Amino acid sequence: MRYSIILWDTDNTLLDFNAAECYAFKKTMSELSLPCDEKDHKLYCSYNDALWQELNEGKVTKEFLVVERFRRYGAAIGRDIDADRVNERYLNNLSECSIMMPEALETVKKLDGMGARQYIITNAVSFVNRRRVAGCPLAPYIKDIFVSEDIGYAKPDVRYYEAVFTRIPDFNKEKAIAVGDSLSSDICGGRAAGIATCYYNPLGQQVEDGKQADYTICSLSELTGIVQ
């Protein structure tokens, strides 16, 4: 095998975060009698996405992000909301949703049968990510989960990857490949850490020069050929 250690991103790579996030937002807002139509969801996403980008750039912490997104959303709709309480309920609702991405289970099972060791590397909220993975059929094939808040650094920080490498038995950089949907987090981080990278790009997004991964796939099933 060319690569025997697979480092998977979770959100929108193995698990459908967009679907889970929409479910959690609407359920949370409904429970708290707050606006939850499509317009409100898009407004919330604009704040959430911007803050996650700031996290990737090292400008904010995750602890700040998860509350601030609801604080900004509340201010935008003119409602005085308890952002900490809203976030707590939202995260619990999010942890309930484990919808897999197309071909995720088939690909993970096939890689396991080929002898690959598979791990998750993620910047997601720790208990949410662990619950979502544990609640879906992918769980038996994942050797371990490495969450940024548990390690102390976040992707794409090289220190995050170095910490992950020390936690994987018999780790070999030449045999490892990081797979994810984020150029700024998964691909830039993996490249900086000295391992191969695979960009999961189902929508065929344009990639700027200098940000290319070693491999680009449109469907997860393509990964088995690369690994082999």
Stockholm file with secondary structure:
# STOCKHOLM 1.0

chainA/1-228         MRYSIILWDTDNTLLDFNAAECYAFKKTMSELSLPCDEKDHKLYCSYNDALWQELNEGKVTKEFLVVERFRRYGAAIGRDIDADRVNERYLNNLSECSIMMPEALETVKKLDGMGARQYIITNAVSFVNRRRVAGCPLAPYIKDIFVSEDIGYAKPDVRYYEAVFTRIPDFNKEKAIAVGDSLSSDICGGRAAGIATCYYNPLGQQVEDGKQADYTICSLSELTGIVQ
#=GR chainA/1-228 SS CCCCEEEECCBTTTBCHHHHHHHHHHHHHHHTTCCCSHHHHHHHHHHHHHHHHHHHTTSSCHHHHHHHHHHHHHHHTTCCCCHHHHHHHHHHHHTTCCCBCTTHHHHHHHHHHHTCEEEEEECSCHHHHHHHHHTSTTGGGCCEEEEHHHHTCCTTCHHHHHHHHHHSTTCCGGGEEEEESCIIIIIHHHHHTTCEEEEECTTCCCCCTTCCCSEEESSGGGHHHHHC
#=GC SS_cons         CCCCEEEECCBTTTBCHHHHHHHHHHHHHHHTTCCCSHHHHHHHHHHHHHHHHHHHTTSSCHHHHHHHHHHHHHHHTTCCCCHHHHHHHHHHHHTTCCCBCTTHHHHHHHHHHHTCEEEEEECSCHHHHHHHHHTSTTGGGCCEEEEHHHHTCCTTCHHHHHHHHHHSTTCCGGGEEEEESCIIIIIHHHHHTTCEEEEECTTCCCCCTTCCCSEEESSGGGHHHHHC
//
